[in-house]
Amino acid sequence: MHIEHYEKYLRYTDRELLLLARKVGSLATRCKRLKDASSSIRIEAERRATKKKQDSVKVTMTIELPQKILRAESRKPTVLEAIDRCTQKLMPQIARYKDLHS
């Protein structure tokens, strides 16, 4: 599994990076194909100046699997909340992928 992480106008603490790795790792335990060398996970995080404080961080997660690309996007006040929401959105997509390709 190859993980790419891009951040724009954000800085993470060591604790946040550790939690981020755990959350992405939990996705990999759901599907064996996520652990293959042919798959990759791309995480893009961006802080934006918005009128609403609850939409200040935008996170996009893209998972490239053999024969399929899964994607989720979330806007929340913190990075960890946005990543939590993206993983929640990706879980059903991974389950459907497993059902179709197992």
C-alpha positions, 0 to 999 in steps of 0.5 A: 500500500502506498500512502500519499499525503498533501497538506496546504496551509496546515501543520500537524502535531506528532499526536495528530500524525499518529492518529492520522496513521491509525485511521488510515490503517483501520481502512487497510484492515477492512480489505486485503487489496488495500495492502497490495502494492498496486493500491494507493491512498491519497489524502489531501488536506487544506485549510481555507478561509471561510465565513463558516468556522465549521467548514475551515478544513477540507479533506479529500481521500482517494483510494485507488484499487485494482479496477476501482477508485473510491473517493470521499470528501469532508469539510469540518473544523479540524483535520481529525474530524474531517478524516473521521468523516471521510473514513465513515464515508469510505467504509460502505464503499470498501464493503461494496468493493469487497462484495463485488471483487471477492 
